[in-house]
Amino acid sequence: MARWVVVVQAGLGESYDIDEAEHFEGTLEQARARLYELACTHRPRFGLRQRSRQVYRIGDGDAYYAKIEGAMSTHRVLYRLAELAWSTDSEPNPCQ
């Protein structure tokens, strides 16, 4: 079974950060479903009070763009799905 990570690139103003939202194992279809779920529910910043969210699929569903209107600011977030291709670990930990 493949190992996946959802990579999140979030921005506020002129500052952008890249983080990992979740690690998991599954098929491509399961990974795409989890990516979509995270794009619709993940909060890129602690304490964000969401007023509205627009989620756009990019390509075949391996990436989503979300525009999140908060109480005081707008967040633009890119969610991407990445499959583990190689690792020096003999047994990579999907929960890191």
Summary of the structure (lengths in Angstrom):
residues: 96
radius of gyration: 14.2
end to end distance: 17.4
largest distance: 45.8
contacts: 237
relative contact order: 0.27
helix: 15%
strand: 52%
